[in-house]
């Protein structure tokens, strides 16, 4: 059993109970971490608060929620000030954020503004959050983001999000180099396809799910809680020698050819 008692973890990107962020929250809570949950907008506030209330208090303190739109530097600055006031330090940051407008357009037909937004929200936000978190990680820390195999291989209808995820994975490696001297590790999980809110924007998503079932060595799709288990390991001291890595949690699909 991984023990994260005394560790303060903040999770960005909670949308609903089907999100990978929620699975990670559950597993971090089980490990004893003091948890803060960040949601994107007022529209998502109620769901975030209700899910936070489902998690057990730590030392009598309930899980707190904070609003942060990662497209705004002012909101990022504000949320880290709030986190500092509430907890004094951070040990763990989870970035479970990705968005691409007009994802149905091919890469060839992606508008300049859609490219900017996709990379800003999906990749640059990790850099901005790491910069905000680092001064609070006074005892070192661990940062984790979520990516997908579409960063490396072409998947139907994933389009500009694949380009953004490739940028995100490059950012993981460079941030690991930038922050290593502060004993802050930066890693990514490449999760297999999961029926999340974000996945609804990908046309014919069921085709990808079916392909994984047929070709993955385990002949099934991964469960979000399995991603949560790996995240908890990577965020814990058990992974103290791992940084700058992309870890696949996809039932082995990435290892297959035909």
N, C-alpha and C positions, 0 to 999 in steps of 0.2 A: 504494500500500500504506500503510495507516494504521500508524503507529509509536507504540506505547504502552510502549516500553522505559522502565523506571524508574518506571512507574506501578503503584500497588498497588490491586488491585480485589477487592472482596468480593461474592460472589453468594449471595443468600439464596433458598431455595426449590427447590433441586435435589431432584428425586424419583427420576428414572430417565433412561435414555438417550433417551427420547422427549420429555422435557420441554423447554420453550423455554429454561429456565435452562441446560440442558446445551448447547444450541446456542450460547447467548451465551458460555458458558465456553470452548467450542472456538474461537470467533472472537476473543475477548479473548486467549486463549493464542497464537493465530497472530500476533496483533499485538504480542506480546512482553510483555504485562502480567504482573506478579507476581500470582498468583491465590490467593485464599482462597475455599473453598466451605463454605457453612453448610447443614446439614441439620436437619430438624425434631425427629427422635426417634431413639431407639436402633434402632427398626425400619428406619430408612432409612440407618443408619450404614454398613453394609457396602457397599451400592450406591454411596454417595457416595465412600467410600474407594477402591473399585475404579475408578470413573470418574476420580477425581483421579489415580490411578496411571497412567491412559492418557495424561495430558497431559505434555508434556516439561518437565523441570526448567528453572528460570530461574536462571542463574549457579550451577548445581549444586544448587539447592535445590528439592526436590519440592513439588508443590502440597499445601497443608495443608488439613485439614478441621476444622470446628468445629461443635459442636452448639448449636442455639439454637431454642427454642420461643418464637415471637414473641408468644404470649399471656401470657408471663411477663416482667414488668419486671426481675426479678432475673436471668433468663437473658440478657436483652438487655444489661443492665449488665455481666454477666460476660463475654459474648463480646467486647464492645468493649474491655474490659480486656485480654483475651487477644490481640486484634488489635493493640492498642497495644504490648504486650510483644513480639509477634512481628515487627512491621513498623515501628513508630514513627509511622507516618502512614497515611492513606488518601487516595486520589485518586478512586476510583470505587466506587459502591454500586449494586447491581442488586437490586431487590425484585420477585421473581417468585412471589408468594404470593397465593392466593385460596382461600377455603373457605366454603361455606354449608351448614349442616346442613339436612336435609329439603328440599333444593332442588326436589324434585318438587311441593311444595305451592305453590299459587298465592300471589301477593303478598297477596291478600285474606285468605288462610288461614294466613299466616305467624305463628307464635307469637312473643311478645315476646322470649323467650330466644333463639330462632333468629335473629331480627333482630339482636340484640346480638352474637351470636357472628359472624355473617356480616360485620358492619361492623367489629368488633374485629379479626378476622384479615385481612380483605381490604383495609381502608382505614386503620384506626388504626395498624396495624403499620408502614405507611410513615412516618407521623409519628414513631412511637417510634424507628424505625431511623435516620431523618434526624437526630433529636435526639442520638442516640448517636454518629453518624458525624461530625457537623459539627465538634466540637472536634479531631478527628484530621485534618480536611481543611485543614491549615495553609497550603497553597499554593493554596487553592481546590479545586474538585472538581465532580463530576457524579454526579447521582442519577437513576436510571431505574426506572420501574415498568412493568408490563404490564397493559393493560386490554383491553376488548372493546366492539364496537359496540352490544352489548346495554345499555350504559349510556345510550344516546341513543334507541334504537329498541327496540320490543318484539320479542323473539325467543321462539318457542315453547319452553317448559320452562326458560328461563333464570331466570325468576322473581326471587327476592330477590337473586340475584347481580347482576342488572342494577342494582338499587338501590345495592348496595354498590360496584359499579364507578363509578356516577355520583358517589358520595361520594369515591372514590379520585381521580377526575379533578379534582374541586374541590380536594382536598387538594394535588394537584400544583401548581395555580395559586397557592394561598396559601403553600405552602412555597417556591415560586420567589420570591415577594415577600419572605418572611421571611429567606431565605438569600442573596439576590442581592448584598447589601452585602459578604458574605464571599466573593464570586466563586464561589459554589456554585450550579450550575444544576440544575434539577429538571424532568424531562420524562417523558412516557409514550409507549409504543408501543401502538397499538390493532391487535393482530394478527388476521388472519383466523382462521377455525376450523381447529384442528390437533388431530389425534388424540393428545391427551395423557392422562395419568392423570386429571386434573381433568375432562376432557371426557367421560369415561366416566359421570360422574354426571348428565349431561344426557340426558334421554329423547329418542329419535328424533334423535340428533345427526347421523345420516347425511342427514336431510332438509335440515339447514342446509348441509352440505357440498355436496349436490347443487344447492341453490339458488345457491350461490356459483359453481359450475362453469358453470351456465346463464347467470347474469346478469352476472358480473364481466367487465370489458372484456378481461381476459386469458384468460377461460374456463377457469380452473383454480383450485385452492386453493393457498395459499401454503405454502412449505416452512419448517420451523423455522430452517434455516440462513440463509434470506433475512431472517428477523427478526433473527437474530444479526448479519448484516451491517449492518443499519440501526442496531441497538443499538451496535455498535462505533463507527459514525460519530457518533452522538449523544453517546457517552461520551468522544469524542476532542476534541482542540483544534480540529479542523475545524468543529465545531459550537459554537464559543465564543460566538456571538451568539444561540443558541437556548435559551430557557428558558420554562417554563410552558406548553409545547405538548403536544398529543396528535398523534402522527404515525401515520397509517394505513399498515399494511403488509398489505394484504388483496387484492392483485391488482385494486384499483380498485372493489371491490364497493360501498363506501360512496358512490361517486359516482353510482350508478345509481338509477333509479326503477323502472319496470316493464321 
